[in-house]
C-alpha cells in the first residue's frame, strides 16, 4: 500500500493558494499516482470542510482496463459539465 495523503494535501493546498476552488478534476490532473475517484472525492470534501484530509492509501497494482475506462468516462463527464458551465457564462 502506498500512502498518498501528503501528495493530496499538497495539491489541495496549492490549488487554494492559487485561488482556485479544489475539484476532483483539478486534483486528479495534478496527481502523480493513480488514486481511485472515491478517495479523491473524500479528500476534496474533507479538505473543504476542515482543511485537512484523512489518511489515504492506494494499492500499488495497476488498474484493469474496465477501471481505467470507468475513470476516463467520469473525467469526460466532469469536463463536459465544466465546459457547459463555462459556455453558459
C-alpha positions in Angstrom: 0.0 0.0 0.0 1.2 3.5 -0.8 0.3 6.5 1.3 -0.9 9.4 -0.9 -2.2 11.6 1.9 0.7 14.1 1.7 0.5 14.4 -2.1 -3.2 15.0 -1.9 -2.8 17.6 0.9 -0.1 19.5 -1.0 -2.2 19.5 -4.2 -5.3 20.8 -2.4 -3.3 23.4 -0.5 -1.6 24.5 -3.8 -5.0 24.9 -5.5 -6.3 27.0 -2.6 -3.1 29.2 -2.6 -3.6 29.8 -6.3 -7.1 31.0 -5.6 -8.7 28.0 -7.3 -11.6 26.0 -5.9 -10.4 22.4 -5.4 -12.4 20.0 -7.5 -11.9 16.3 -8.2 -10.9 17.0 -11.8 -8.2 19.6 -10.8 -6.8 17.3 -8.1 -6.8 14.3 -10.4 -5.0 16.2 -13.1 -2.1 17.0 -10.7 -1.7 13.6 -9.2 1.4 11.5 -10.0 -0.2 8.4 -8.6 -3.3 6.5 -9.6 -5.9 7.2 -6.9 -9.5 5.9 -7.1 -12.1 8.6 -7.7 -14.0 7.9 -4.4 -10.8 8.6 -2.5 -10.3 11.9 -4.3 -13.9 12.9 -3.7 -13.5 12.1 0.0 -10.2 14.1 0.2 -11.7 17.1 -1.5 -14.9 17.1 0.7 -12.8 16.7 3.8 -10.4 19.5 2.8 -13.2 21.9 2.0 -14.8 21.4 5.5 -11.7 21.0 7.7 -8.7 22.0 5.6 -7.2 18.6 6.3 -7.7 15.1 4.8 -7.8 11.6 6.3 -5.0 9.1 5.7 -5.5 7.7 2.2 -3.6 4.7 0.9 -3.8 3.1 -2.5 -2.8 -0.3 -3.9 0.4 -0.4 -6.0 -1.3 -2.7 -8.6 -2.1 -1.2 -12.0 -5.8 -0.6 -12.9 -7.7 -3.0 -15.0 -9.0 -1.9 -18.4 -12.5 -1.7 -17.1 -11.4 0.5 -14.2 -9.5 2.8 -16.5 -12.5 3.1 -18.8 -14.7 4.0 -15.9 -12.3 6.7 -14.7 -12.0 8.1 -18.2 -15.8 8.2 -18.6 -16.1 10.0 -15.3 -13.4 12.5 -16.3 -15.2 13.2 -19.7 -18.5 13.7 -17.9 -17.0 16.1 -15.4 -15.1 18.0 -18.1 -18.2 18.2 -20.2 -20.1 19.7 -17.3 -17.4 22.3 -16.7 -17.3 23.2 -20.3 -21.1 23.6 -20.4 -20.9 25.8 -17.3 -18.2 28.0 -18.9 -20.2 28.3 -22.2 -23.3 29.4 -20.2 -21.4 32.3 -18.6 
